Amino acid sequence: MSVNDLFKQELKVVNLGLKSFYSDLKSQGVATVQVNWKPKAGGKKNMLNLLSKINKVKQS
Amino acid sequence: MTIHTSIKKNAYYDSVTLMLLSRQLQELAGVEDVLVGMGTELNLDLARDLGLATGEFDTLTPNDLFIAAKIDEAQISMKAVEDAFNEYLNKSAESDSDEDYQPPSLSSAIQALPGANMVLVSVPGQYAAAEVEDALDAGLHVMLFSDNVPVEDELRLKQKAVEKGLLMMGPDCGTAIINGVPLCFANAVRRGKIGVVGASGTGTQEVTVQIHKLGEGLSQVIGTGGRDLKAQIGGLMMIQGFESLIADPETELIVLISKPPDPSVAEKIYQIAKSSPKPVVIDFIGGDRAAIEAAGAIPCISLEDAAQKAVKVLRGQEYEDFTGFSLPEEQIEQIVEKEAAKLKDDQTELRALFTGGTLADEAMKLLGDHYDIYSNIPLSPEMAIENLPEGRGHICLDLGEDEFTRGRPHPMIDPQTRTEFFESHVDEKTAVILVDVVLGFGSYKDPAGAVADSVREIRQRLSNQDRDVVVIASVCGTELDRQDLNKSITTLEAAGIIVLPSNAQAVRLTDKVMQRIKKGAGDVR
């Protein structure tokens, strides 16, 4: 969807991170979902690198 | 005093929530120092620097929450600190949304929200790029609020976004208004015909607020992140935004805001401006006026001037540089005389304490060559704050910079940092205190009240020496913001603060008062 197509649509927001941004959107009646985000693989760097490699193989 | 650590395994909370909780726990009697955070390297280093680390830190992962506290056990137990933490957490924004379904990943969230078209990312910087990549791959537009994202990732992600015709606003993008919806730190402004692309967060907020105050409105406000117009990124998102606004039938005039871009990037922008069928107003704060004019665009001398020119051109009115005040000059002179008369001969120094970086930058540029101003974002390297001679001289600080926000929220979210600078940086030599008060979504619930409290305390302290101080403010906000512009002005004025309708005017009044006292307080009758 191009930027100009976005301008014609109702904004629907997925929020990853600070919950106050989600609360602000919700209070305005904006369609929004808060992701229960936490670092993948426990945030461990070597595991993240491994995951990233697996994803790249999957994509190719 | 003893140091204790409490750990909650696999309990993730966002950084702002935890920093605000740290501050609340710090207020408890018997707590000398406390840090609450996730077990990231950054937070663990900070705890070690603060002398709060214990052996248990070795077992922490970024998914583990820790409370590290130095306490006087005669006054408070660690159990009581933990209980207070749980109580505050339940009252915080964190709990607001607990009743809502929260999908565990971006892909499940996209399924849970059919037609999702924007992803707002504010997770810690080292994890942000992977999430943005997934969002772009799913064909969604992105606003990336997180900072500490490597420039190589920014370039790769923006190239992907442009290839797919998507927005990738950021990293470190603080403000945007898409289809009338304010995102992150944005003000409540009416919709209208003026489109904005901005690389400077509070600069963009100030322009949108001024456009609203002048009676016009905004079609779209697109943020780019501060690095977008550097050579490495090549202005990818400003160009994408600019071209989208040219193609947008709701937008009749376009405003571009940035610090001076890399010349190669500026040239690309000028080429698009030359062929734009819509008028283009450019504030490259302190940028090349002749080059902007040569591109057929309209140059500006301040953020307020950009808003004024945009509104006048939209209405088909004549325009010129706005260098004055909204109040009649005579009234301004009366204010200058009255305020300068409050000061003793040896009160000569400026203390400009900003929460908005672009507003601080604009202040220094408008004050120009009149003064040697030391800053953490200096206009030239020799004016770095470290070079301040024996603590004496004019100071202008951007309190939102990294050195002031380590382990604590940005001063627009939590006024504590500025409150402390009022205490530490204002003294008997201070003549003028200049501040910004930024309202809107994301900002503290009552920033004007916090400034007013600080000013009352300062005045109380100075009155012991039979002294006073001049305090000048501008409020970046509208009557539609939840903090309410008019209520904020009333709060500030009740504390004897002179409130001007824009940052540029507040700076100009500061200049006039400073010039007046330079002539010698003895002249004042």
Interface residues (C-beta under 8 A of the other chain):
Chain A: M1 S2 V3 N4 L6 F7 Q9 E10 L11 K12 V13 V14 N15 L16 G17 L18 K19 S20 F21 Y22 S23 D24 L25 K26 Q28 V30 A31 T32 V33 Q34 V35 N36 W37 K38 P39 K40 G42 G43 K44 L48 S52
Chain B: N10 Y12 D14 S15 V16 T17 T40 T61 P62 N63 A93 E94 D96 S97 D100 Y101 Q102 P103 P104 S105 L106 S108 A109 I110 A112 L113 G115 A116 N117 M118 V119 L120 V121 S122 V123 P124 Y127 A130 E131 A135 G139 L140 H141 F145 S146 G165 L166 L167 I178 N179 V181 P182 L183 C184 Q220 Q240 G241 S244 A247 D248 E250 F441 G442
